[in-house]
Amino acid sequence: MTLVNGAAPDRGTDLAPAAIDLNADLGEGFGRWRLTDDEQLLSVVTSANVACGFHAGDAATMRRVCELAAERGVRIGAQVSYRDLAGFGRRSMDVPSAELTAEVAYQIGALEVFARAAGSRVSYVKPHGALYNRVVRDEEQAAAVVDGVLLAGGGRPVLGLPGSRFLDIAAKAGLPVVAEAFADRAYTAEGTLVPRAQENAVVTDPGTVVERSLSMARSGVVTSLCGRRVAVRARSLCLHGDTPGAVDLARRVRERLEDAGVRVEAFA
């Protein structure tokens, strides 16, 4: 069995019911175009990863989502990415470290203005798309993102994949780190996400997504694409806002978790 972020899970038994955060990528629109149902998802999730203008989002969208999140008591997170509107932040890019550090801090600062205006704050930071996957293994890019978080001030928690270089470097820099699992993405046997270009990278069957969510929240395990059970101990569970039927799926996941005695609450 591949181990991620520590020890192997117990076999055949659940861990004690745990607290889990539900996060979703929101504000992923631009101008008149909207991809995510922000208002409805904010009635379900406990943390909102808000696009900061580099892969999606604009000033008006950021302001609107921050106001909606603050009204509902949902934590606001900065979802930082490569500067890639055309590719939705899902194209790998080679950005010099100093430039990436500045751009991460810039995105956090922009969102903080709207979060503060709404009576809230940016409570955490999460990379998006290609940047998220790059910093799992790329030490230089991971360090640049951590430096950007530090440059923006506040010592905010960072959200990332268990066992990633990003979380390791962030922890060594003194930042709180939060491990994340994905309800609707397929995993490799090594505990990383199956690339979106690969077949079956996104899990679309609602029943499967719901049961995977419960397994990860209670037992810290998920079945990988090749059928192996992989340990993914996480404090936050991501539901992608651009998944078809995302709102209904998020509701079903939350109801299943709560019915099983799992507390659904923000980590920040």
Protein Blocks (a to p, Z undefined) as FASTA:
>chain_A
ZZehiaaddehiacddddddddddehiaghjbcfbdfklmmmmmmbdcddehjmgccfkl
mmmmmmmmmmnopacddddddddfknnopaccdddfklmmmmmmmmmmmmmmmmmmnopa
cfbdcdehjlmmmmmmmmmlmmmmmmmmmmngoiiacdddehiaklmmmmmnopacdddd
dfkbccdfkopacdfkbghkbcfbfklmmmmmmmmmmnopacdfkopacddddfbdcddf
kbghklmmmmmmmmmmmmnopacddfZZ
